[in-house]
């Protein structure tokens, strides 16, 4: 205990947004490290070859002896040991050393997380070197990072669209009044693009290509003066040889329609289940969008049309959750009032 306390003095406390697609780490009162949640493993020696950006470059391109793994699925741990290795890498990278590192760590987790999944996150962080681990629900973190007044007796509605989950929550007095976590988000959008191009063009593309298409052409509403066109390369499913096709922004909007409809349905259910007094606040203040999915062009416009409520997008929506966890790290009183067991 005394050794931990001494080591803790020389360790930087960290706030971590442990995401399905990307992991963001807040430290030193404002610096943010962001890398993909990917680990490359040598299957022969079971050793970690690369983590983050370097490992993501290997996705879909590794020989048989190397596996590139995304250890998080739907916002929770799918591979315990690989997640531990990934957390250890981030903790050591922030400290620029491998020894005498024992930080306090705050991690945000999906609102629908089970007790078993909570224990897995805490155990992974402790095994990676953390001396204390606190958990905060992701919608609460995103709301704090989006500058919503979560401690006041007013209704605040946040929609955090990440890689693996979409979190819809209504928050008041530092607590979540209603939360719905749907496992439909950025990854499902990528998969929808893969299936659409496969069906329409008989072309098989990979996850990284689908993500690139989503970023460059993705939209929820007809926001482009004229359709954007992108050349997409993949494997012809009939001839079995590489080829390329032209894909338009109209195609991708059609591909994403069903996934985006599921997210809007979750928002409507949340509005139906919100107590009347808080619903009245949301009529005035509207809905705040955060997470990478908030960057889909025209999504705010479509939600506004479907709900007749004001909709705004958080500043730097990808970093909203990690900013929120970071503020909790900087304020122990706030952390203790909203941390979950």
C-alpha positions in Angstrom: 0.0 0.0 0.0 2.8 2.4 0.9 4.7 1.5 -2.2 1.6 2.1 -4.3 1.1 5.5 -2.8 4.8 6.4 -3.4 4.6 5.2 -7.1 1.3 7.0 -7.5 3.0 10.3 -6.8 5.2 9.8 -9.9 2.4 8.4 -12.1 0.0 10.5 -14.2 -3.6 9.9 -13.6 -5.5 8.9 -16.8 -9.0 9.2 -18.1 -9.7 6.6 -20.8 -12.5 6.3 -23.4 -12.1 2.6 -24.2 -13.9 2.5 -27.5 -14.7 -0.3 -30.0 -13.0 1.6 -32.8 -10.7 4.1 -31.1 -9.2 4.5 -27.6 -8.7 8.0 -26.3 -6.5 8.8 -23.3 -6.7 12.2 -21.4 -3.7 13.1 -19.2 -1.7 16.0 -17.8 -4.9 18.1 -17.4 -5.8 18.3 -21.1 -3.5 16.3 -23.5 -5.3 13.7 -25.4 -3.8 10.6 -27.0 -6.0 8.9 -29.7 -5.3 5.6 -31.4 -7.3 2.8 -33.0 -8.4 0.0 -30.6 -6.4 -2.7 -32.5 -3.6 -5.1 -31.4 -1.4 -7.2 -33.6 -0.4 -10.6 -32.1 2.3 -13.0 -33.2 0.4 -16.4 -33.1 3.6 -18.4 -32.7 4.9 -16.6 -29.6 1.6 -15.0 -28.4 3.5 -11.8 -28.1 2.2 -8.3 -28.9 3.8 -6.9 -32.1 2.0 -3.6 -32.4 -0.8 -1.6 -30.9 -2.9 1.3 -32.2 -2.1 3.0 -35.6 0.6 0.6 -36.5 -1.6 -2.4 -35.8 -4.6 -0.9 -37.7 -2.3 -0.7 -40.8 -2.0 -4.5 -40.6 -5.8 -5.2 -40.5 -6.7 -7.5 -43.4 -3.1 -7.6 -44.6 -1.3 -10.0 -42.2 0.3 -13.4 -42.9 -1.0 -16.5 -41.2 1.3 -16.2 -38.2 0.1 -12.6 -37.3 -3.4 -11.7 -36.2 -4.7 -8.1 -36.0 -7.4 -8.1 -33.3 -10.0 -5.5 -32.2 -10.4 -6.6 -28.5 -13.5 -4.5 -27.9 -16.8 -5.4 -29.4 -20.0 -3.4 -28.9 -18.3 -1.2 -26.4 -17.3 -4.0 -24.1 -14.3 -6.4 -23.7 -14.4 -9.3 -26.1 -10.8 -10.5 -25.5 -9.6 -9.9 -21.9 -5.8 -10.6 -22.4 -5.5 -8.5 -25.5 -7.4 -5.6 -23.9 -5.0 -5.8 -20.9 -2.0 -5.6 -23.4 -3.6 -2.6 -25.1 -4.2 -0.7 -21.8 -0.7 -1.5 -20.7 0.6 0.0 -24.0 -1.4 3.2 -23.5 -0.4 3.6 -19.9 3.3 3.1 -20.7 3.1 5.4 -23.7 1.7 8.3 -21.7 4.5 7.8 -19.0 7.3 7.2 -21.5 8.5 4.3 -19.3 7.7 0.7 -18.4 8.5 0.6 -14.7 7.1 2.2 -11.6 3.8 3.2 -13.2 0.7 3.0 -11.0 -1.8 5.7 -12.1 -5.4 6.3 -11.0 -7.6 5.5 -14.0 -11.1 6.6 -14.9 -12.7 4.6 -17.8 -16.0 5.3 -19.5 -18.2 2.3 -20.3 -21.6 1.8 -22.1 -24.7 2.4 -20.0 -26.1 -1.1 -20.7 -22.9 -2.8 -19.3 -23.4 -5.9 -17.1 -21.7 -6.5 -13.7 -19.5 -9.2 -15.3 -18.4 -6.7 -18.0 -17.7 -4.0 -15.4 -15.5 -6.5 -13.5 -13.7 -7.4 -16.7 -12.9 -3.7 -17.4 -11.7 -3.1 -13.8 -9.6 -6.3 -13.8 -8.0 -5.4 -17.2 -7.0 -2.0 -16.0 -5.6 -3.3 -12.7 -3.6 -6.0 -14.5 -2.3 -3.3 -16.8 -0.9 -1.4 -13.8 -3.7 0.9 -12.5 -3.8 1.4 -8.7 -7.4 2.7 -8.6 -10.1 2.2 -11.2 -13.3 4.2 -11.5 -16.0 3.6 -14.1 -18.3 6.3 -15.6 -21.2 5.7 -17.9 -20.5 6.8 -21.4 -23.5 9.1 -22.0 -22.7 10.9 -18.7 -19.1 11.4 -19.8 -20.2 12.6 -23.3 -22.7 15.0 -21.7 -20.1 16.5 -19.4 -17.6 16.8 -22.3 -20.4 18.5 -24.4 -20.8 21.2 -21.7 -24.3 20.1 -20.7 -25.3 21.2 -17.1 -25.6 17.7 -15.8 -25.6 18.7 -12.1 -28.7 21.0 -12.4 -32.3 19.8 -12.0 -33.0 20.1 -15.7 -33.4 17.5 -18.5 -30.4 17.0 -20.8 -30.6 14.6 -23.7 -27.4 13.2 -25.1 -27.0 10.8 -28.1 -23.4 9.4 -28.3 -22.9 7.4 -31.5 -19.6 5.5 -31.2 -18.1 2.6 -33.0 -19.9 -0.3 -31.3 -22.8 1.3 -29.5 -25.2 4.2 -29.7 -26.0 5.6 -26.2 -29.2 7.6 -25.8 -29.7 9.1 -22.3 -31.6 11.7 -20.4 -29.6 13.2 -17.5 -30.6 15.4 -14.5 -29.0 16.1 -11.1 -25.8 14.2 -11.9 -27.8 11.0 -12.6 -29.1 9.1 -15.6 -32.9 9.2 -15.6 -33.3 7.1 -18.7 -30.7 5.3 -20.8 -30.8 3.1 -23.8 -27.7 1.4 -25.3 -28.2 0.0 -28.8 -25.5 -2.0 -30.4 -25.9 -0.3 -33.7 -23.3 2.4 -34.5 -20.3 3.1 -36.7 -19.3 -0.5 -37.2 -22.8 -1.4 -38.3 -22.6 1.5 -40.8 -19.4 0.0 -42.2 -21.0 -3.4 -42.5 -24.0 -1.9 -44.2 -21.7 -0.3 -46.8 -19.9 -3.6 -47.4 -23.2 -5.5 -47.9 -24.6 -2.8 -50.2 -21.6 -2.7 -52.5 -21.5 -6.5 -52.5 -25.1 -6.7 -53.5 -25.2 -3.9 -56.1 -21.7 -4.3 -57.7 -20.7 -7.9 -56.8 -17.6 -6.3 -55.3 -16.1 -7.4 -52.0 -14.4 -4.7 -49.9 -12.7 -4.7 -46.5 -13.6 -2.9 -43.3 -11.0 -0.1 -43.8 -12.3 0.7 -47.3 -15.9 0.8 -45.9 -14.8 3.2 -43.2 -13.1 5.4 -45.7 -16.2 5.5 -47.9 -18.4 6.3 -44.9 -16.1 9.3 -44.0 -15.9 10.7 -47.6 -19.4 10.0 -48.9 -21.6 9.2 -45.9 -24.7 11.2 -45.3 -28.1 10.8 -43.6 -29.8 13.6 -45.6 -29.5 14.9 -49.2 -26.9 17.6 -48.3 -24.7 17.6 -51.4 -25.6 20.0 -54.3 -24.7 17.2 -56.6 -23.7 13.6 -55.8 -20.1 12.9 -54.9 -18.4 10.1 -56.8 -15.6 7.9 -55.4 -13.6 5.1 -57.1 -13.7 1.9 -54.9 -11.3 -1.0 -55.3 -12.0 -4.6 -54.2 -12.4 -8.2 -55.4 -14.9 -9.1 -58.1 -17.1 -11.9 -56.6 -17.9 -13.5 -60.0 -14.5 -13.3 -61.8 -12.5 -13.5 -58.5 -10.1 -10.8 -59.7 -9.4 -7.2 -58.4 -11.5 -4.5 -60.0 -12.8 -1.0 -59.2 -16.3 0.6 -59.5 -17.6 4.1 -59.0 -19.8 4.7 -56.0 -21.9 7.8 -55.4 -22.9 9.6 -52.1 -26.6 8.7 -53.1 -25.6 5.0 -53.0 -24.0 5.3 -49.5 -27.0 7.3 -48.1 -29.2 4.4 -49.3 -26.8 1.9 -47.7 -26.9 3.7 -44.3 -30.7 4.3 -44.2 -31.6 1.3 -42.1 -28.8 1.7 -39.6 -29.7 5.4 -39.1 -33.4 4.6 -38.8 -32.5 2.2 -35.9 -30.7 5.1 -34.1 -33.6 7.5 -34.7 -36.0 4.9 -33.3 -33.9 4.6 -30.1 -34.1 8.4 -29.7 -37.9 8.3 -30.2 -38.3 5.6 -27.5 -36.2 7.6 -25.1 -38.4 10.7 -25.7 -41.5 8.6 -25.0 -40.1 7.3 -21.7 -38.8 10.6 -20.4 -40.8 12.1 -17.4 -43.0 15.0 -18.5 -41.1 17.7 -16.6 -37.8 16.7 -18.1 -39.4 16.3 -21.6 -40.5 20.0 -21.3 -36.8 20.9 -20.7 -35.7 18.9 -23.8 -38.3 20.8 -25.9 -36.4 24.0 -25.1 -32.8 22.7 -25.0 -33.0 20.0 -27.6 -30.8 17.0 -28.3 -27.0 17.0 -28.2 -25.1 14.6 -30.5 -21.6 13.3 -29.7 -19.3 10.5 -30.8 -17.9 9.8 -34.3 -21.3 9.1 -35.7 -22.4 12.7 -35.1 -20.1 13.6 -38.0 -22.3 11.9 -40.5 -23.4 14.7 -42.7 -27.1 15.8 -42.3 -27.7 13.5 -39.3 -28.6 16.4 -37.1 -31.0 17.7 -39.8 -32.7 14.3 -40.2 -33.2 13.9 -36.4 -34.5 17.5 -36.2 -37.1 16.7 -38.9 -38.1 13.3 -37.3 -38.5 14.7 -33.7 -39.3 18.4 -34.2 -36.7 19.3 -31.6 -33.5 21.4 -31.8 -30.5 19.3 -32.4 -26.9 20.4 -31.9 -23.5 18.7 -32.4 -20.8 18.8 -29.6 -17.6 20.6 -30.3 -15.1 17.9 -31.5 -17.7 15.1 -31.0 -15.1 12.3 -31.2 -13.5 13.7 -28.1 -16.6 14.6 -26.1 -16.6 11.4 -23.9 -12.9 11.6 -23.1 -13.1 15.3 -22.3 -15.9 14.5 -19.9 -14.0 11.7 -18.2 -11.0 14.0 -18.0 -13.1 16.7 -16.2 -14.1 14.0 -13.7 -10.4 13.1 -13.2 -9.6 16.7 -12.5 -12.5 17.0 -10.0 -12.6 14.3 -7.4 -16.0 15.6 -6.0 -17.6 15.3 -9.5 -16.0 11.9 -10.0 -17.3 10.5 -6.7 -20.8 11.8 -7.4 -21.2 10.1 -10.8 -18.9 7.0 -10.7 -20.7 3.7 -10.9 -19.9 0.5 -8.9 
